Amino acid sequence: MINPYAVMYDARMTVRRWQDAEKDGFTTHEAIEVCSDRPCRYSSSGQAVVGAPNPSIQNRHTLFCGIEEDVKEGDEVVATLRAGKQVTLKLGECHPYTYQWQCVAVITGETKPCAISSAGNWLR
């Protein structure tokens, strides 16, 4: 099945998931990389909310990716945008549609600039 929305995926994502791991007889939690360098689209939209006594702005962050991707609520995603900026997100509720996932996300880390070398490689 061809995803008609894939042409809009202008970012790349790395997905990490917290899983139990046993080390030296103890159970710990580790962030395991589920996938990396996968196509996605990150969207951030702002809405002005008038409140009393002070107005506030509420942003909505959404991540879109192909339905074949392994994403779940609670995953940590590092999205690298086409300009090289990196955004660290924690996925909230994920909705599967016919061709893609639509996940509500919250920014959890600092956004980091990222440069591209003349060879087309990401520099961190």
C-alpha positions in Angstrom: 0.0 0.0 0.0 1.5 3.3 -1.1 1.2 6.1 1.5 0.1 9.3 -0.3 1.2 11.4 2.6 4.8 10.2 2.5 5.7 13.1 0.1 5.1 15.5 3.0 7.6 13.8 5.4 10.3 16.3 5.5 12.0 15.3 8.7 13.9 12.2 10.0 13.2 10.6 13.4 15.0 8.3 15.9 12.7 6.4 18.3 13.8 5.3 21.7 11.7 3.2 24.1 12.2 2.5 27.8 12.4 -1.3 28.4 13.3 -3.5 31.3 16.8 -4.9 31.2 18.6 -7.2 33.7 22.1 -6.3 34.7 24.0 -8.2 37.4 20.8 -9.7 38.8 19.0 -6.3 39.0 16.2 -5.1 36.8 16.8 -1.6 35.4 15.2 0.5 32.7 17.1 1.4 29.6 16.2 3.5 26.6 16.5 1.1 23.6 16.7 2.5 20.1 13.8 1.1 18.2 14.5 2.7 14.8 16.6 5.6 13.4 16.7 7.8 10.4 13.0 7.2 9.5 10.9 9.7 7.6 8.3 11.7 9.5 6.6 15.1 9.7 6.7 17.3 12.7 4.0 20.0 13.1 3.8 22.7 15.8 0.9 25.1 15.8 0.1 27.9 18.2 -3.2 29.2 19.3 -3.8 32.3 21.3 -5.8 31.5 24.4 -7.4 34.5 26.1 -7.5 33.9 29.8 -8.2 35.9 32.9 -6.2 37.7 34.2 -3.4 37.0 31.6 -3.7 35.6 28.1 -1.5 32.7 27.3 -0.4 30.9 24.2 -0.8 27.1 23.9 1.2 25.2 21.3 0.1 21.8 19.9 2.8 19.5 18.7 2.0 16.6 16.3 4.2 13.9 14.8 3.1 12.1 11.6 4.8 8.9 10.3 4.0 5.9 8.1 1.7 3.2 9.6 4.5 0.7 9.2 6.6 2.5 11.9 6.9 1.1 15.4 5.7 4.0 17.6 3.9 3.8 20.9 2.7 6.2 23.6 5.5 7.1 25.9 8.3 6.7 23.2 11.0 9.4 23.0 11.5 10.7 19.5 14.3 12.9 18.3 13.1 14.6 15.1 15.7 16.2 12.9 14.0 18.9 10.7 15.0 19.7 7.2 16.9 22.8 8.4 18.9 20.6 10.7 17.2 21.6 14.0 16.6 18.7 16.4 13.5 18.5 18.6 13.2 15.9 21.4 9.6 14.8 21.9 7.7 12.4 24.1 4.8 10.8 22.3 1.3 11.0 23.9 -1.8 9.5 22.3 -1.1 7.9 18.9 -3.9 7.4 16.4 -3.5 4.9 13.5 -5.1 6.0 10.3 -5.2 4.1 6.9 -1.7 5.3 5.8 -0.1 7.0 8.8 0.2 7.5 12.6 -0.8 10.8 14.1 0.7 11.3 17.5 0.2 14.1 20.0 3.6 15.0 21.3 5.2 17.1 24.1 8.7 18.8 23.8 10.8 17.2 26.5 14.3 18.4 25.7 16.1 21.4 24.3 16.1 21.9 20.6 19.6 21.6 19.2 20.9 23.1 15.9 22.5 20.6 13.6 24.6 21.2 10.6 24.9 19.3 7.3 28.4 18.8 5.9 29.2 19.3 2.2 29.0 15.5 1.8 25.4 15.6 3.0 26.1 14.0 6.4 24.6 15.2 9.7 27.1 16.9 12.0 26.2 16.9 15.7 
